[in-house]
Amino acid sequence: MSNAAVHPKIRRRAAHQARASGHLVRRYAPSALLFLAMLGGLQLALPALGVPPYLLPTPGRVLARLIDPASGLIGHLTATAAAGVGGLVIGAVAGVALAALFVAVRPVERALYPWVLVSQTLPAAALAPLLTIWLGNGLAPRVAMAALFAFFPVLVNTAQGLRRISAEQLDLLRAWGATPAQVFRLLRAPSCLPALFAGLKIASTLAVVGAIVGELSGSSSGLGYVISIATYHLQTDRVFAAVTLAAALSLALYAITVAVEQKVVFWQHDQ
């Protein structure tokens, strides 16, 4: 291929990347500037108002705790990430499988869906100690709690996506003699992908919340454990540092889900 043919493609790709970068800057710059302004305001206002650090630490104290290697927060972040990601995967697989079963066999949905709703009304703070008793004081109860948090949004969105199909396309496939399995593979599954990823984006943040809730109940590691112990000892800067890392982990999982969505559901991204 000649240079004359290559160069226009390279220029178009560079122009597209530049436009995408500019779009990201325009989209997120106001939020970033507002966040930095709030941090700067707190850094100046809290000492001036005489607020004790154990009530509300300055952003500088929280940052110092974050970058302190002796705090051990990175190890606890890794433990929470393992529980959150594991719970997200298990909850997503269970949600997709049960949604497909609900759509395929309506009596199963009528029998099980009320109990699924009941499971979402149970208080997580009461369920976490039971999971610790049943599964032990390790990774398993935290993964289970994260999976419970991630399961429901994936189930609901996937079930809606599997049902939201084009009637014309369904009639065409049936006219060609397509079996229910072929209809599911060729029509329902591709049509439900946008709804599935909508549920996954919600579940990616809820899984981290579920992992932390599980860690608050009898765990010996994780950001939830740090929050519990630091609160008891009035180490408020360490609490805020752990909360900051938990928020960063949720945002990272959300961003990864969005990136995968743009690759898989490429037609919606192009539109």
Summary of the structure (lengths in Angstrom):
residues: 271
radius of gyration: 23.6
end to end distance: 31.2
largest distance: 76.6
contacts: 830
relative contact order: 0.12
helix: 86%
strand: 0%
